[in-house]
């Protein structure tokens, strides 16, 4: 073949190769985008729940209502722990009667039944779900992770009020009873993972772990 002639098969091979690279890059970019969207969806979903009260998500308030009306509602309390969390957790009061807009403090009793420090995080919701947007917490142990030392037992407070605007919702205008439910889950302790790794002394010999 003379130097001036073209090789169609060679051109097709190079073209197919470029197409393959473009497709591979596009697929990788799509995958990265989907992963980013998945991570972003978690805080966006949490924000949506907090704003709308969706799924019984309660609200967070800096101060009390400032408006109390002479209508009462019964608030019931429920406490649960995940099977891998060695804690006892229950409300000190099973239910209280409060006026709408009244600031009230209640507490849960928790105990670490194990012989080591354990960290837990509480999830929560209220029923009926529509009441979530009117249930406001000023202070709550659920705002942060909780670490209990071996055998430690304590009371954990909640300060809350029910927004009087709840009566404007058709499904809640009769001020039905509200149940606030918590479930504690065990949180991984990074310090425990570090302590579990054997340390190496001089000469490469493993030394005793420091707990």
PyMOL commands that set and color helices and strands:
alter all, ss='L'
color gray80, all
select helices_A, chain A and resi 8-52+54-56+129-134+141-143+164-168+170-172+190-196+202-204
alter helices_A, ss='H'
color red, helices_A
select strands_A, chain A and resi 59-60+72-81+87-91+95-99+104-112+118-127+135-140+146-148+153-162+178-186+199-200+206-207
alter strands_A, ss='S'
color yellow, strands_A
deselect
rebuild
show_as cartoon
